[in-house]
Amino acid sequence: MANTSNNKTESGERLRQLRARMAKMKLDGFIVPRSDAHQGEYVPPSEERLIWLTGFSGSAGLAVVLKDKAALFVDGRYGLQARHEVDTGQLSIHQTAKLSPMAWIAANAKRGARIGFDPWLVTGRDWARFGAGAEKAGAKLVSVSANPIDAIWTDRPLPPMGPVKVFPNKYSGKSARDKRSQIAGPMAAAGIDAAVLSAPESIAWLLNIRGSDVDFAPLVLAFAVITRDGRVTLIVNKEKISAGVRRHLGEGVTIAAPSKFGAILDQLGKKKRVVLADNASTPAWILNRLKRAGAQLRDGADPCVDPKARKNKTELKGIRAAHIRDGAALCRFLAWFAKAAPRGGQTEMAAAKKVDGTRAENDLFQGLSFPTISAAGPNGAIIHYRVTEETNRSVKSGDVFLLDSGAQYLDGTTDVTRTFLIGPRAGLKSGVAIRERFTRVLKGHIGLASARFPVGTTGSQLDVLARKALWDAGLDYDHGTGHGIGHYLSVHEGPQRISQAGNSVVLEPGMLLSNEPGFYQQGEFGIRTESLLVVRDAAKGKGKGVRPMRCFDVLTLAPIDRALIDRKLLSGEERNWLDAYHARVRRLITPLVDPKTAEWLKQATKKI
């Protein structure tokens, strides 16, 4: 595999090469998103253009390069990380909540400038937004047929060619044929002839297939078109499809090579078909091709997103089982680390390797669901920190240690964060402030986990429950409170989420979300407590006229460090919740672990 690493010296040279290539293409600027044609969180090495150019390795970001200046845009999770990784003499760094790329283009592009973009890497919605920004400056947005970075990236890796695998019905709970009918029925009723699917998660769910084209998510990088009769054309390299997979897909699914995709879209246009495509997630190339061909475009959500988010009984049974096994693995690690770390000789990298290896021993384990965040002391304040040889810290007694980790199992996906003290409480530095902040984060975590809410409630309406205790002390965190989770798919999946940003998606039974408030003191420590939740209907209240309510079940099973809790800050209800949660962890995990871990677990889950 070719090297996509980048240091600050390389960044300047690569920007120079890009500008030279832009000049040959008569471009005055170029937009470089951290995305591939599927707009996924994880992309294959062949699509990592942003890290190759700038050195920024986060999962979300975008650069705009002009002739005389360049800027990198990241969200609140990555502000500190970007400053560590990027040469700020070459690129200015901006948080998108404070300055959008569109506003920066409007302020910095020169009148008459031609700003290029790759239409495969930009959605229809973003095309319009970038165009508006360019127009304000009197500039013009230009779609290019060849990405200029690809011309200068001489050791660019080849695209992934992992085989497609069948995902058995015993885990999916529903056949691909039934799913195709489930999606096609509402399409036909709405007068839609076809829908274009560009999200690999949707295609994997719809056809009960999985793959290995990207790290940390079992995805097949493909496109698909589903028609109102439930037939599907799967656009994928045919070399990935075995005879067994063809039999599984059946007569209702046609395989087409990527080179045929344009002609397939042209046929939809020629026949004046009504085609559903999500303007917010579909590549501009696809939308433009359909429009030019004469299709009647209908902007709307991917039809697989909502049913995929509402997990069925079989999926939920598997997810619960996966979390029990995952909890046992995590507790084995925590019990070991609680004794080993205070003695010295442990590092962040060694801890990550140990917890990853412990999970790998688990039944149905398929890999990690994201790179393990193993962060000691000040590194915990970097929200999406990833340990490297250069940043690897020794773990010392008195450190606050943040561990965010998870795995992919055939029956479910996990994601859990626990923050804990290394060594005895007496060794905690600045103990009062840290314990107070840890407890406020915990209060928010409990407030959300124990919430009851009316049918029709969205995640954005619940976000304040996780932040109130921090707000009371003038504190906050710069990331969302909860993301959706797939079923042996991506660890971050929508459409549901819990955040301050507006979200109209109603929380429905079977939806999975994370619950992860945090607090980060730059240069000192980071705190995050994360468990996964599933939405369910709440038991009906007594009396007449009581509204139907919903609530959460907590899926994650791992102790919350009692040494960092200021008991006086917890209410009686909060203490009862924590005691009940710990009793459940102890009851479900103890039978699955060795005697030493069981003894540690008994102590870790004592009543508060």
FIVOSE-127294 format. One record per residue (C-alpha): residue number from 1; residue in one letter; x, y negated, z negated. Coordinates in steps of 0.5 Angstrom, whole numbers, plus 500, padded with zeros to 3 digits. Example, Ala and Ser with C-alpha at 12.3 -4.5 7.8 and 13.67 -1.06 7.14 Angstrom:
1	A	525	509	484
2	S	527	502	486
This chain:
1	M	500	500	500
2	A	503	493	502
3	N	504	488	496
4	T	499	483	495
5	S	503	480	489
6	N	505	472	489
7	N	509	468	485
8	K	509	460	485
9	T	515	460	490
10	E	511	464	495
11	S	505	460	495
12	G	508	454	497
13	E	511	458	503
14	R	505	461	505
15	L	501	455	505
16	R	506	452	509
17	Q	505	458	514
18	L	497	457	514
19	R	498	450	515
20	A	502	452	521
21	R	497	457	524
22	M	491	452	523
23	A	495	447	527
24	K	495	452	533
25	M	487	453	532
26	K	486	446	532
27	L	484	446	525
28	D	485	441	519
29	G	482	445	514
30	F	481	452	512
31	I	476	455	507
32	V	479	461	503
33	P	474	465	499
34	R	475	471	494
35	S	471	475	498
36	D	470	481	503
37	A	464	481	508
38	H	460	485	502
39	Q	461	479	497
40	G	462	484	492
41	E	466	483	485
42	Y	471	488	487
43	V	475	488	494
44	P	480	493	497
45	P	487	490	498
46	S	486	489	505
47	E	481	483	503
48	E	485	480	498
49	R	487	474	502
50	L	486	469	496
51	I	491	472	491
52	W	496	473	497
53	L	495	466	499
54	T	495	462	492
55	G	497	468	486
56	F	490	467	483
57	S	488	474	481
58	G	481	473	478
59	S	475	476	481
60	A	471	470	483
61	G	474	464	486
62	L	475	460	492
63	A	481	455	495
64	V	480	450	500
65	V	486	448	504
66	L	487	441	508
67	K	493	439	512
68	D	496	435	506
69	K	492	438	500
70	A	489	444	497
71	A	485	446	491
72	L	483	452	488
73	F	476	453	485
74	V	474	458	479
75	D	469	458	474
76	G	469	458	466
77	R	472	464	465
78	Y	478	463	469
79	G	480	456	468
80	L	486	458	463
81	Q	488	464	467
82	A	489	460	474
83	R	493	455	470
84	H	498	461	469
85	E	498	464	476
86	V	498	458	480
87	D	503	453	482
88	T	499	447	480
89	G	504	443	484
90	Q	501	446	491
91	L	494	447	489
92	S	489	443	484
93	I	485	447	480
94	H	478	445	478
95	Q	472	449	475
96	T	466	449	479
97	A	461	447	474
98	K	465	440	474
99	L	467	440	481
100	S	464	444	487
101	P	468	446	493
102	M	463	442	497
103	A	464	436	493
104	W	471	436	493
105	I	471	437	501
106	A	466	431	501
107	A	471	427	498
108	N	477	429	501
109	A	476	431	508
110	K	478	426	513
111	R	473	423	518
112	G	473	427	524
113	A	477	433	521
114	R	475	440	523
115	I	475	445	517
116	G	475	452	519
117	F	471	458	515
118	D	471	466	517
119	P	463	467	518
120	W	464	474	515
121	L	466	472	508
122	V	461	466	507
123	T	454	467	506
124	G	449	463	510
125	R	447	459	504
126	D	454	457	503
127	W	455	456	510
128	A	450	450	509
129	R	453	448	503
130	F	460	447	506
131	G	457	444	512
132	A	453	439	508
133	G	460	437	504
134	A	464	436	511
135	E	458	432	514
136	K	458	427	508
137	A	466	426	510
138	G	464	425	517
139	A	468	432	518
140	K	465	438	522
141	L	465	446	519
142	V	468	450	525
143	S	466	458	525
144	V	473	462	527
145	S	473	468	531
146	A	480	470	527
147	N	482	469	520
148	P	488	465	520
149	I	491	468	514
150	D	491	475	517
151	A	495	473	523
152	I	501	471	518
153	W	500	476	513
154	T	504	481	516
155	D	504	487	511
156	R	497	487	510
157	P	494	493	508
158	L	489	498	512
159	P	482	498	511
160	P	480	503	506
161	M	478	510	509
162	G	475	514	503
163	P	470	519	504
164	V	463	518	503
165	K	460	523	497
166	V	453	526	496
167	F	450	523	489
168	P	446	529	487
169	N	438	528	485
170	K	440	531	478
171	Y	443	524	476
172	S	439	519	481
173	G	432	522	479
174	K	429	520	486
175	S	431	523	493
176	A	434	518	498
177	R	427	520	502
178	D	423	518	497
179	K	427	511	496
180	R	427	510	503
181	S	419	510	503
182	Q	419	506	497
183	I	423	500	500
184	A	419	501	507
185	G	412	501	504
186	P	412	494	502
187	M	416	491	508
188	A	411	494	512
189	A	405	491	508
190	A	409	484	508
191	G	410	484	516
192	I	417	485	516
193	D	420	490	521
194	A	427	491	519
195	A	432	489	513
196	V	439	488	513
197	L	443	491	507
198	S	450	488	506
199	A	451	490	499
200	P	454	497	498
201	E	451	498	491
202	S	444	497	495
203	I	446	502	500
204	A	449	507	495
205	W	443	507	491
206	L	438	508	497
207	L	442	513	500
208	N	444	517	494
209	I	451	516	496
210	R	458	514	493
211	G	465	513	495
212	S	472	510	493
213	D	473	504	498
214	V	474	499	492
215	D	477	500	485
216	F	472	501	479
217	A	466	502	483
218	P	464	508	487
219	L	462	504	493
220	V	462	505	500
221	L	463	499	504
222	A	458	499	509
223	F	452	496	512
224	A	445	498	514
225	V	439	497	517
226	I	432	500	514
227	T	426	499	518
228	R	419	499	516
229	D	418	506	518
230	G	423	508	513
231	R	429	510	518
232	V	436	507	516
233	T	442	506	521
234	L	448	506	517
235	I	454	502	520
236	V	460	506	517
237	N	466	509	520
238	K	464	516	522
239	E	471	519	520
240	K	468	518	512
241	I	462	522	514
242	S	463	530	513
243	A	458	535	515
244	G	455	536	508
245	V	454	528	508
246	R	450	528	514
247	R	446	534	512
248	H	444	530	506
249	L	442	524	510
250	G	437	528	514
251	E	434	526	520
252	G	431	519	518
253	V	438	516	518
254	T	443	515	524
255	I	450	513	523
256	A	453	508	527
257	A	460	505	528
258	P	462	498	526
259	S	463	496	533
260	K	456	498	535
261	F	453	493	529
262	G	453	487	534
263	A	449	491	539
264	I	444	493	534
265	L	443	486	531
266	D	442	484	538
267	Q	436	489	540
268	L	433	487	534
269	G	433	480	537
270	K	431	482	544
271	K	425	485	541
272	K	423	479	537
273	R	423	483	530
274	V	422	480	524
275	V	428	481	520
276	L	429	480	512
277	A	436	478	510
278	D	438	475	504
279	N	441	468	506
280	A	445	468	499
281	S	449	474	500
282	T	449	476	507
283	P	455	474	512
284	A	453	468	516
285	W	456	472	522
286	I	450	477	521
287	L	445	471	520
288	N	448	467	526
289	R	448	474	531
290	L	441	475	529
291	K	438	468	530
292	R	442	467	537
293	A	439	474	539
294	G	432	472	538
295	A	430	475	531
296	Q	425	472	527
297	L	429	471	520
298	R	426	471	514
299	D	430	469	508
300	G	429	474	502
301	A	432	478	497
302	D	435	485	498
303	P	429	490	498
304	C	433	495	494
305	V	435	490	488
306	D	429	490	484
307	P	428	497	484
308	K	435	499	483
309	A	435	495	477
310	R	429	498	474
311	K	432	505	472
312	N	428	511	472
313	K	427	516	466
314	T	433	521	469
315	E	438	515	470
316	L	436	512	463
317	K	437	519	460
318	G	444	520	463
319	I	446	513	461
320	R	444	514	454
321	A	448	521	454
322	A	454	517	457
323	H	454	512	452
324	I	454	517	446
325	R	460	520	450
326	D	464	514	451
327	G	462	512	444
328	A	466	518	441
329	A	472	516	446
330	L	472	509	444
331	C	472	511	436
332	R	477	516	437
333	F	482	511	440
334	L	480	506	434
335	A	481	510	429
336	W	488	512	432
337	F	490	505	433
338	A	487	502	426
339	K	493	506	423
340	A	498	506	429
341	A	498	498	430
342	P	500	496	423
343	R	506	500	423
344	G	509	496	429
345	G	511	499	436
346	Q	505	498	439
347	T	503	493	445
348	E	497	491	449
349	M	499	495	455
350	A	500	501	451
351	A	494	500	447
352	A	490	500	454
353	K	494	506	457
354	K	491	510	450
355	V	484	508	451
356	D	484	509	458
357	G	487	516	457
358	T	482	518	451
359	R	476	516	456
360	A	479	520	462
361	E	478	526	457
362	N	471	525	457
363	D	466	530	461
364	L	463	527	468
365	F	469	521	467
366	Q	470	518	474
367	G	475	512	473
368	L	474	506	469
369	S	469	501	471
370	F	474	495	470
371	P	481	493	468
372	T	481	494	461
373	I	482	487	457
374	S	487	489	452
375	A	489	482	448
376	A	493	481	442
377	G	492	474	439
378	P	493	468	443
379	N	492	472	450
380	G	485	474	447
381	A	483	467	449
382	I	484	468	456
383	I	477	471	458
384	H	479	475	463
385	Y	486	477	461
386	R	489	483	464
387	V	496	485	461
388	T	502	485	465
389	E	509	487	464
390	E	510	479	463
391	T	505	478	459
392	N	505	484	455
393	R	505	482	447
394	S	507	486	441
395	V	501	488	437
396	K	503	485	429
397	S	499	486	423
398	G	495	480	422
399	D	493	479	429
400	V	486	479	432
401	F	485	484	437
402	L	480	484	443
403	L	479	490	447
404	D	474	490	453
405	S	473	496	456
406	G	469	501	460
407	A	468	507	464
408	Q	464	510	470
409	Y	461	517	469
410	L	457	521	474
411	D	451	519	469
412	G	452	512	467
413	T	457	506	467
414	T	459	503	460
415	D	462	496	458
416	V	464	495	451
417	T	468	489	447
418	R	470	490	440
419	T	474	485	436
420	F	478	487	430
421	L	483	485	425
422	I	490	489	425
423	G	492	491	418
424	P	489	489	412
425	R	484	483	411
426	A	489	479	407
427	G	494	479	412
428	L	489	475	417
429	K	492	468	418
430	S	487	462	418
431	G	482	467	416
432	V	477	463	414
433	A	476	460	421
434	I	477	466	424
435	R	472	470	420
436	E	467	464	420
437	R	467	464	428
438	F	467	472	428
439	T	461	472	424
440	R	457	466	428
441	V	459	470	434
442	L	456	476	431
443	K	450	472	429
444	G	448	471	436
445	H	449	478	438
446	I	444	480	433
447	G	439	475	435
448	L	439	477	442
449	A	439	485	441
450	S	434	484	436
451	A	429	479	440
452	R	422	481	441
453	F	419	477	447
454	P	413	476	451
455	V	412	480	458
456	G	414	475	463
457	T	421	472	460
458	T	427	471	463
459	G	434	472	461
460	S	435	464	461
461	Q	430	463	456
462	L	433	468	451
463	D	441	465	452
464	V	440	460	446
465	L	439	466	441
466	A	446	468	443
467	R	449	461	442
468	K	445	458	436
469	A	449	460	431
470	L	455	457	435
471	W	452	451	437
472	D	450	450	429
473	A	457	449	428
474	G	459	445	434
475	L	462	451	438
476	D	460	454	445
477	Y	463	459	450
478	D	464	458	457
479	H	461	464	460
480	G	454	468	461
481	T	452	472	455
482	G	449	478	459
483	H	450	481	466
484	G	446	487	469
485	I	449	494	470
486	G	449	499	475
487	H	448	506	474
488	Y	454	509	476
489	L	455	503	481
490	S	458	496	479
491	V	459	494	472
492	H	456	487	474
493	E	450	488	478
494	G	444	483	478
495	P	439	481	479
496	Q	438	480	472
497	R	442	476	467
498	I	442	472	461
499	S	446	465	462
500	Q	444	458	461
501	A	444	458	469
502	G	437	458	471
503	N	434	465	473
504	S	427	467	475
505	V	428	474	474
506	V	423	477	469
507	L	426	482	464
508	E	423	489	466
509	P	423	496	463
510	G	429	500	465
511	M	433	494	466
512	L	440	494	463
513	L	444	488	461
514	S	450	486	457
515	N	450	482	450
516	E	457	479	449
517	P	457	472	446
518	G	464	470	444
519	F	469	464	442
520	Y	476	462	444
521	Q	481	458	441
522	Q	486	457	446
523	G	493	459	444
524	E	491	462	438
525	F	485	468	439
526	G	479	470	442
527	I	473	473	440
528	R	467	477	443
529	T	462	482	441
530	E	459	486	447
531	S	454	492	447
532	L	450	494	453
533	L	442	493	452
534	V	436	496	456
535	V	429	493	456
536	R	423	497	454
537	D	416	495	452
538	A	415	494	444
539	A	411	497	440
540	K	404	493	440
541	G	403	489	434
542	K	397	489	429
543	G	390	485	430
544	K	387	483	437
545	G	389	478	442
546	V	397	480	441
547	R	401	479	447
548	P	404	485	450
549	M	412	484	448
550	R	418	487	450
551	C	425	488	446
552	F	432	491	447
553	D	435	498	445
554	V	442	498	444
555	L	446	503	448
556	T	453	502	446
557	L	456	506	440
558	A	462	503	436
559	P	463	500	430
560	I	463	492	429
561	D	469	490	425
562	R	467	489	417
563	A	474	486	416
564	L	472	480	420
565	I	465	478	417
566	D	463	473	412
567	R	458	476	409
568	K	455	470	406
569	L	453	467	413
570	L	449	473	415
571	S	442	473	413
572	G	438	479	410
573	E	435	481	416
574	E	442	481	420
575	R	445	485	414
576	N	440	490	415
577	W	440	490	422
578	L	448	491	422
579	D	447	497	417
580	A	442	500	421
581	Y	446	500	427
582	H	452	502	424
583	A	448	508	421
584	R	446	510	428
585	V	453	510	430
586	R	455	514	425
587	R	450	519	426
588	L	451	520	433
589	I	458	520	434
590	T	461	524	428
591	P	459	530	431
592	L	463	529	437
593	V	470	527	434
594	D	475	530	430
595	P	475	530	422
596	K	480	524	422
597	T	476	520	426
598	A	470	522	422
599	E	473	519	416
600	W	475	513	419
601	L	468	512	422
602	K	465	513	415
603	Q	469	507	412
604	A	468	503	418
605	T	460	504	418
606	K	459	503	411
607	K	454	498	409
608	I	455	491	409
